[in-house]
Amino acid sequence: MSVHIRKALQMMEAAKPASGFRPETPMEWRKLQHAQEEMGYAMFREAGMPHSAARELAHQIYGGMAGMILLDLAFRDDDDEQP
C-alpha cells in the first residue's frame, strides 16, 4: 500500500461523522469532502499520474461544488427514487 493511500485512508477514518454515517454539520461535510478529494488524489497517483495532474483532477472531481454534489447524492435515501 502506497504512502498516498495510507494517508487517504487515515483521513477518511478521521472524517467519519459523529453519527457514524451521514455528516450532520457543515464542518463534517467539509472534512469528509477533503478526505474524499485526498482519496481521489491517492488513487490517481497509484495509477501513475504525476503529482500536479493528480491533484488537479482530484480537485475537479471531488472538490468544490461538484464534490459536494457527489457526496450529497451518495447519502440520499433510496426513498427519494421515483418508480
C-alpha positions, 0 to 999 in steps of 0.5 A: 500500500502506497504512502498516498493511500495510507494517508487517504485512508487515515483521513477518511477514518478521521472524517467519519461523522459523529453519527457514524454515517451521514455528516450532520454539520457543515464542518463534517461535510467539509472534512469528509469532502477533503478526505474524499478529494485526498482519496481521489488524489491517492488513487490517481497517483497509484495509477501513475499520474504525476503529482500536479495532474493528480491533484488537479483532477482530484480537485475537479472531481471531488472538490468544490461544488461538484464534490459536494454534489457527489457526496450529497447524492451518495447519502440520499435515501433510496426513498427519494427514487421515483418508480 
